[in-house]
Amino acid sequence: MTQSSQSLFAADAYLPEGWRRNVLLEWDADGTLSAVTPDQVEALPGVPQAAGPLMPGMPNLHSHAFQRAMAGLTEYRANATDNFWSWRELMYRFAARMTPEGLASVAQWLYIEMLKAGYTSVCEFHYVHHAQDGQRYANQAELAQRVVDAASASGIGITMLPVLYQYSGFGARAPRDDQRRFINTPESLLDLLGTLRAARPEHAALRYGVAPHSLRAVSEASLRALLGGIDASAPVHIHIAEQTAEVDTCIETEGARPVQWLLDRFDVDRRWCLVHATHVDANETLALAKSGAVAGLCLTTEANLGDGIFPAHDYLDAHGRIGVGSDSHIGVDWRAELRLLEYGQRLTRRQRNVLASAQATHVADRLYAAALDGGAHASGRAVGALQPGHRADWLVLDAAHSSIAEHAREAWLSGVVFCEHGDTPIRDVYAGGVKVVDDRRHRDEEGAYARYRAALAELLA
């Protein structure tokens, strides 16, 4: 070990090949793992020992930070046909009230909640760009910069994805007045991204990409202009096929289903994340899997909004990539996302352990590994694995927790994902080699929560 490196010994750790014993982890001053060595005879003198088994931290591939402040406030029937579109009206009203200071406080508290739940990276799909009257701030990247700074303050790694939102619907319909805080052209969005990158340059815990909001909010020409202005390796995220009405309108106006339209016209590959992709037919399912893109699944939000159920069984059997996100943050727990992914398939098929495979007979093991891999690809960062060259992000389990105590190691992940008994089994959380959660408490929990409550009180006044 060099003088600037740090190390930790774990009696058990989940490596890419599975659970291993007596693992020594070493990382550098930048928070990158330099060595991961299993089967050590014993802990080395002077090397601290983890309080329980280690697992890689989960990447959260889809977040709208400001929506955390409205969680639980839309759970009533707004009209006779309450659905995603009526929920969106309420969300727009909420977005109209958000201030830069309020957004910073909400985002920092949300990111602390993510860390406590075991998310160690987040992809922020950020589309509230302008002042409340729709005019640009003096610093055009004001709000995005506040979110990046909130992530830094919390300790979570972030992929910031400024969103291009240009139209209100298919056919390049003019934007609505209540969308005024979102609207940009490809050129102005790229200019905003340039301002943001200059103020907050990329580093190991920060990556930039772009997010065309959806096919209804961009045109083919504006999407090409956006992609032409970014690095060829930058992550690209897009909402797609979340609602049946969206699919129907795309067929009517564009002559194809949304996922098929995108795959036919653009080089969709592993740097793309298609968020939701809920309503895909059999051909789209196979084509999306073959592309290498990640299907970004946000099960708690999709269930909350009544979106529908993704064909996960067929997609995973076709070797498609998935990752999970908390999206609107009605729930902030990757375990709930994986649990609901499997339970949706069980309810549809009236079977158990639907998403297991011949290679991974434990559902939790298959879904956890898949979400780590897909989330890492969506992040565009070296995360999601305890191996050299990757970010030193991991979770420490409480081995005495009732969900896993006395269980064999091969059943630990099943207990973590499927059992819902008392407090979280995640005891400590490290991000970039720094312990940001210690015994289920974040290092800045009290102050951040006080600021969040003050921001929420102002929003709801």
LODREN-299974 format. One record per residue (C-alpha): residue in three letters; x, y, z. Coordinates in steps of 0.02 Angstrom, whole numbers, plus 50000, padded with zeros to 5 digits. Layout:
N
alaXYZ/...
This chain:
461
met500005000050000/thr500605017649963/gln500595031150096/ser499045039250021/ser498035023150003/gln496735016450123/ser496144998850159/leu494764988750240/phe494624970250281/ala492964961150263/ala492604943450321/asp491344942250178/ala491154952750021/tyr490134951249862/leu491364951649715/pro490924949849530/glu491044930949546/gly489944930649703/trp490244929949890/arg492064927949942/arg492894926250111/asn494244936750195/val494334950850069/leu495574965350079/leu495024981249988/glu496254995149949/trp495865011949870/asp496765027949825/ala496525046049875/asp495295048749732/gly494145035149799/thr494555022149666/leu494865004049712/ser496674999249676/ala496614981149738/val495304968649795/thr496084952849865/pro495024938249928/asp495574923450033/gln496734932950148/val497224921950293/glu496774935350420/ala496564953950441/leu498204963550427/pro498864973150577/gly498214990850578/val496904987650444/pro495124991150505/gln493814977450487/ala492074980150417/ala490644977950539/gly489774965450425/pro489684958250249/leu490074970150104/met489054972749945/pro489304985049801/gly488245000749813/met486795001749692/pro486725014949552/asn485065024249543/leu484835027149356/his483335038949359/ser482935053549474/his481945069649468/ala482575077249631/phe481265090849652/gln479855078049649/arg480415071149818/ala479555086049899/met477845081049829/ala477915062549878/gly476305057649964/leu475385073549915/thr474485066749761/glu473685051249836/tyr471885056549808/arg470715055449659/ala470855071449558/asn469515066749432/ala468515051949367/thr470005045449265/asp471475049049379/asn473095043349292/phe474835048849244/trp474185063949150/ser473165070749295/trp474655067749411/arg475725077749289/glu474595092949310/leu474925092849497/met476785090149469/tyr476865105349354/arg476065116249487/phe477355110249612/ala478815113249492/ala478225131049465/arg478535135249649/met480295128149667/thr481685140649709/pro483555137649689/glu483785136949877/gly482305125349897/leu482925113749761/ala484645112649841/ser483885107950010/val482675095149936/ala484035087249829/gln485295085749970/trp484025077350085/leu483475065649946/tyr485265060549910/ile485535057050095/glu483995045950091/met484715037049939/leu486365033950025/lys485525027050180/ala484535015250068/gly486115009249980/tyr486115019649822/thr487895026349801/ser487675034449629/val486245043749547/cys485815048849369/glu484905065349386/phe483675068349242/his483605087149270/tyr482335097449174/val481865112449283/his483095124949211/his482365142549215/ala481645155249336/gln479815154549385/asp479345166549244/gly480255155849116/gln481725167749096/arg483505161849111/tyr484435164649273/ala485975175749261/asn486915159449281/gln485955148949155/ala486525133049242/glu485965139249414/leu484775125049456/ala485815110949384/gln487325117549478/arg486325117649640/val485915099249614/val487715094649575/asp488265103649733/ala486935094649834/ala487615078049775/ser489375083149822/ala488815088749995/ser487915072250026/gly489355061549961/ile488385052649823/gly489145050849649/ile488125059049511/thr487865058449324/met487035074949284/leu485895074149132/pro485225091249080/val483595088248988/leu483085094748818/tyr481225098848827/gln480685108348671/tyr478875103948629/ser477265099548721/gly476835084748611/phe477135074748453/gly477135084848294/ala478185098748373/arg476715106248464/ala477095122848548/pro477535121448733/arg476215125248864/asp476395139748983/asp476615128049132/gln478125120349045/arg479025137049032/arg480365132449159/phe480885117249056/ile481035123848879/asn482645124748778/thr483255122448601/pro484665110048569/glu485865124648554/ser485345133048717/leu485355116548811/leu487115112648750/asp487635130348799/leu486915127348973/leu487875111048985/gly489475119948935/thr489215132949070/leu488915119249198/arg490445109249146/ala491545124649159/ala490915128649334/arg490935110649395/pro492185100249293/glu492005081449282/his492935070749409/ala492805053249480/ala491155056749567/leu490385067749430/arg489955063649250/tyr488905073049121/gly487745066848986/val486125072848908/ala484305068048914/pro483095071548772/his481535071348879/ser480445060348768/leu479945058348587/arg478455069448619/ala479595083548684/val480945083148547/ser480915080948359/glu482035069848255/ala483005085148198/ser483235092248373/leu483765075348440/arg485095074048304/ala485695091648342/leu485825087448528/leu486785071348499/gly487935080048376/gly488485092248511/ile489085079748642/asp490505067448662/ala490175050748579/ser490375041648745/ala489225052748848/pro487695044248926/val486025047548839/his484405044748934/ile482625046548869/his480875043348935/ile479975031548817/ala478385021148803/glu477865024348982/gln476015026548941/thr474875017948816/ala474215035048762/glu476005039948719/val476205024248613/asp474555027048523/thr474955045148482/cys476695040448420/ile475945027648302/glu474675040348241/thr475895054648211/glu477555045748176/gly476955029448102/ala477845018048226/arg477885012948407/pro479095023848511/val480475011148544/gln480435004648366/trp480455022448297/leu482005026548400/leu482925010548357/asp482565012648171/arg483255030448163/phe484675031548289/asp486185021348337/val485525015848505/asp486885006548598/arg487545003248773/arg487735021648817/trp485845023948801/cys484595021648941/leu482765020048888/val481825024749045/his480245014549078/ala480025006648904/thr478504999148988/his477424996348834/val478484986848709/asp477884972948595/ala478824956648565/asn479854963548421/glu480354979048519/thr480804968448669/leu482034958048569/ala482724972948473/leu483004983148631/ala483894968548713/lys485004966248561/ser485474984848557/gly486424984048722/ala485464999048789/val484834998748968/ala482984997949008/gly482815009849155/leu481465002449267/cys480685012749407/leu479455000549481/thr478835010449631/thr478465025649523/glu477735015349381/ala476575006749505/asn476125023049590/leu475655031049423/gly474765015749355/asp475935014449206/gly475924995749175/ile477124980949187/phe478724979049087/pro478964961949002/ala480464957949111/his480424939049089/asp480594939348900/tyr481794954048902/leu483004946249026/asp482914929548936/ala483474939148780/his484984945348880/gly484314963048893/arg485104975249015/ile484094982949157/gly484394995249297/val483275002949428/gly482865020649483/ser481765029449608/asp481115042349482/ser479765052449574/his480385046049744/ile478745039549810/gly479965026449875/val481855027549888/asp482505009649905/trp483274998749770/arg482704983349865/ala480884988549839/glu481194991249653/leu481904973649631/arg480554965949740/leu479164974349642/leu479974969549477/glu479834951249525/tyr478134952849608/gly477374960949453/gln477904945849353/arg477224933949485/leu475534942649485/thr475454942549295/arg475994924449273/arg475324917349438/gln477004908949469/arg478444911049592/asn480274915249560/val479864920249382/leu481464929949350/ala482644916349409/ser483684907749276/ala484634891549254/gln486234900649299/ala485494910849444/thr484164900749535/his483984914049669/val482964928449597/ala483774941649707/asp485514936749649/arg485044938249465/leu484144954849484/tyr485454962649597/ala486864958349477/ala485854964349328/ala485414980849411/leu487224983949461/asp487804980949282/gly486434990949198/gly486545005149322/ala488415006549294/his488185007549106/ala486815020649125/ser487935030849241/gly489395030949122/arg490505028749275/ala491535014149341/val490345009149480/gly489334994049534/ala490734981649566/leu492074978449697/gln493544977149580/pro495084987549540/gly494765003149438/his492995004949505/arg492355017749629/ala492555012549811/asp490675011749842/trp489964998249954/leu488664993850084/val489004985350250/leu487624973550307/asp487094970650485/ala487414951950501/ala486304951350655/his484794958650564/ser483294947150572/ser483174946250382/ile484854937550363/ala485414931650536/glu485854913050539/his485564911750351/ala486844903750238/arg487814916050129/glu486894910649971/ala485274916450051/trp485884933550109/leu485354942949952/ser483644934849956/gly483424940750135/val484034958250094/val482874960249943/phe481304950749989/cys481174951950178/glu480334967350251/his480704966050436/gly481014981550540/asp482444993350500/thr483564991750347/pro484884978050353/ile486104990750278/arg487164997050422/asp488555007450344/val488815015250173/tyr490445020350090/ala490515031549937/gly492205034849857/gly493005026050004/val492225038150129/lys491015031750262/val489525043150232/val488285032550331/asp488825025550499/asp487645013950594/arg486185019850485/arg486525038450514/his487185050450383/arg488585062050433/asp487505077750399/glu485795070550434/glu485105082850561/gly485635098750470/ala485065092650299/tyr483385087050365/ala483085103850449/arg483445112750285/tyr482305100750192/arg480865103950312/ala481105122750295/ala481075121250105/leu479525110250111/ala478625122250226/glu478965136450103/leu478385126049955/leu476765121150041/ala476385138050118/
